[in-house]
Amino acid sequence: MKRIIFSVFILYAYVGFSSCGGLLLKTPFKKSMEETTESVSVNEQNQVNAFLQELYDKYVFWSDRVGNFEDVVEHFSPEILTKLRKAYEYEYDGSGYAVWLFRTGAQDGPEDKSKVTSISTEGDDWYTVFFSDMGIKGSCRFHAKLVDGKVFVSEFENGSMK
């Protein structure tokens, strides 16, 4: 009798462990988590790219629609805002933001129009905006990521003005 009970116990244990192990071997949850993480990353890149494109079109180059930079200040770190304000005060003895620090620094060029030519993602939340500033090629790097669903820029490096 003990032998039968022991055999039944072993059978149940085997069936129980193999069914648990079978569940552990299936990875749809893990795979879906990886896909979700990947799509969130692509989604974040798309949002940052769209923000940087609009920043240049609307606030830096004034290509499509002229915007008031005050409308987007919540997207920038206090350090960037201080730098932009100080440069503006130095140049104009007034209050404003020196968004030209995101450009080449050239006052004239061979063309009348300025535009973004491409935006690349470099990793570690760095993006480079490549542009034509009145026909002069330039670039500016931004450290940007989503914070509470909004693009937040914590640093920038102008590659054109170095």
Summary of the structure (lengths in Angstrom):
residues: 162
radius of gyration: 27.2
end to end distance: 88.1
largest distance: 99.2
contacts: 408
relative contact order: 0.12
helix: 51%
strand: 24%
